[in-house]
């Protein structure tokens, strides 16, 4: 609440009642403008105040030994910082709304504290004061000069995230990649394959006017087929699986990680032996199908210096009619690789005694399951991504027709989820290898060993508009790799250059952070770094990033807080990047193995996307309340 009367022309209010008469020489005097704080420091002539309940103080000169008080009057200011006629009502104790100090000896500073709720953060005010000789009961005839003060309350000492000191041990595997469930796209036969894939569904008529058709269905043709397939899945031997984790995954879905694919939703193949007009149906045979693909991403996993990937088709007969007299299948993998060589398809029964994909009438169930395997070697250089395709050829012993159909491909050209990419760029003991680029790997920060860094990264993922690297927000960061040619002056841009823009050598860590260092986010090794020229989050300086710091708090707890130096009032959360004061060992350790192990093992190439996980904090639903660390493993 404010009141108005003419500034600089009124006499000080008689807050103590009528004053006594005194000669001018005996009247109290306030020769200087008031001081305001804390911290009682000025910038460009304006007191900088860090609380909305500041202390106003001034010294009143009077006869030695007399008691004095000071009356303080606060005004609003105009856009130029000059006092207006509007007086801020600081109290209801008097009609003028002014504050009066207690009595002090003449020549000593008299002070008052402004009550809460009277002044606002971020606002500039002006204050003047006038003295009163309490011993002689004489008022000063006028006011002191004005002092301007601005309230800049630093962020409350309340952390965004809390966490303990680093743990001594941890069970977190930063390189582990959990398989994801995928929905396969299937545009039809792969184009440009090295072997013909006609995609036919029926054979030509045989000498007796009969033909064989083959159909692929996602669902079992009959409940009996489904029941046989389920029993076979539970009892089939798993020692020959290409992908060890595939056996534990539910049927009817497809899964993959960076180097493996487990496809349990291929469906069922049914051979149908029919007359020319497809009536009558003499007999049928149905097989449950699943596929596995394993890409070897380093030399140590294979017996060759070249890149290798293997494929496997598992076939479980679920029903064979007498009229077929027996069934034979042929699996035909294909690809459009420019320089690949593939082995012959090798079939084997579960017991390893049968290598011919033929089933007699009545041979159904897991004991008659067979697997077909093929090995492919990539002989190229540089990098190449190519498509795979699969077809199935079937015949019945009762006729001489052969029907062929497609089992699908790597996927729609816009997705290509099962299209391998091989390269020899990594070098060293990684040499050549292959991965599925569709699978975006995750770097898992060890938040047990590096909780301060993990807390900071998690908060940035939650609060920055782009959520860089967040699994929750499905927001990838992209690797800044060799050959990027992104330096505006020519050549490659490096993570050292990006870091230098966000964390220049002139920056100093917050003194509250033990062994503090500058930690930038998104990482300097990504295109999302604030230091990346022409990147999506480019800034001119790290000063434009959200500023934070970590520090020990009470009871052995640490906190991540908004920076409180140089008048900074906290992040607005529309920033493009983050910069934080983090202990050096935390800063260096959290991403130490990213370039040493993660990049080569995931075979990340320039502009490959990946995610960053902070498991100790991902149990928190959001950053609207203080998130507390949780130990993992």
Order of alpha helices (4+ residues) and beta strands (2+ residues): beta-beta-beta-beta-beta-beta-beta-beta-beta-beta-beta-beta-beta-beta-beta-beta-alpha-beta-beta-beta-beta-beta-beta-beta-beta-beta-beta-beta-beta-beta-beta-beta-alpha-beta-alpha-beta-beta-beta-beta-alpha-beta-beta
